[in-house]
Amino acid sequence: MKTIGVLTSGGDAPGMNAAIRAVVRTGLYNNLRILGIQRGYDGLINGALDDMDSESVADIIHRGGTVLRIARSEDFMNPEGFKKALNVIDVYNMDGLIVLGGDGTFRGAQKLSDAGIPTIGIPCTIDNDLPYTDYTIGFMTAVETVIEAIGKLRDTSSSHGRANVVEVMGRNCGDIALYAGLAGGAESIIIPEIGYDEDAICRKVLTGKNMGKLHHIIVLAEGVGNSFELAEAIEDKTGVETKVTVLGHVQRGGSPSAFDRILASQMGKRSVELLLQNKSGRVLGTKCNEIIDLEIREALNMKKKLNREMYDTANILSR
């Protein structure tokens, strides 16, 4: 093992830069040549890569986004584009590859591994929707971003006596809504794993109003339903003015939390160590505060489970 490449793919997540930094510096510590591939698998196809040294990753641990940029590559999944990527790997004498991203990125990593290219995946996605790991890099930072927004919305909602539907990311996985809703003291949390009863939410709004509550925060994951239609229904049925705040891509940005920086640093280091141990087709994760690794295909075949106890706790505490 003399030369390895590193790329980021899919959607960006806070902490990616911390992971890149750890990959580069761990590689250099082990006398490896590190090639930074720009714009994910598209950059691999087009040969958009440069040598990285310690200076390349100086002062990036605290930065959001990714210095390697990012792209979603359809060409990589077709035979012609994939062949070009393999040619670039051969031309640059890459002995291994580390990829940062979510399930789509990992499916690309599986293809490379099946083709004989030693490949390791690092989970970076704010949705926390990879079932084999407790946490993905970027998730906790996104949760903190939502909590901050909830706090500010509560202030203005209380001033006006309003309800507010806060739409967060999470098309198929409601972890951002669940964690942020619990930590932010939301009165209602709506996630795709459970769905919601419109009338039950309206009853909760009216109960709160009759108790003298000046606000009602509803956190809704984007995969559940239309936040504007829900807000209109609440206002019509309760008479409580209801606004909508769609946080959107602001959840992807910002400086990564300490948790994400530490997790990314640990996983970046471990990914290089796995390549040096001649491991391939593995993805990293965390279970019970320990860094784990398992086969990509096994990881992708698992099903995400809702933390029902946390959901029930949020409901009890919001009364």
Sequence and secondary structure as in RCSB ss.txt:
>XXXX:A:sequence
MKTIGVLTSGGDAPGMNAAIRAVVRTGLYNNLRILGIQRGYDGLINGALDDMDSESVADIIHRGGTVLRIARSED
FMNPEGFKKALNVIDVYNMDGLIVLGGDGTFRGAQKLSDAGIPTIGIPCTIDNDLPYTDYTIGFMTAVETVIEAI
GKLRDTSSSHGRANVVEVMGRNCGDIALYAGLAGGAESIIIPEIGYDEDAICRKVLTGKNMGKLHHIIVLAEGVG
NSFELAEAIEDKTGVETKVTVLGHVQRGGSPSAFDRILASQMGKRSVELLLQNKSGRVLGTKCNEIIDLEIREAL
NMKKKLNREMYDTANILSR
>XXXX:A:secstr
  EEEEEE SS  TTHHHHHHHHHHHHHHTT EEEEETTHHHHHHHT EEEE GGGGTT TT  S TT     SG
GGSHHHHHHHHHHHHHTT  EEEEEESHHHHHHHHHHHHTT  EEEEEB TT   TTSS  BTHHHHHHHHHHHH
HHHHHHHHHHT EEEEEES SS  HHHHHHHHHTT SEEE TTT   HHHHHHHHHHHHHTT   EEEEEETTT 
 HHHHHHHHHHHH   EEEEE GGGGG S   HHHHHHHHHHHHHHHHHHHTT  SEEEEEETTEEEEEEHHHHH
HS     HHHHHHHHHHT 
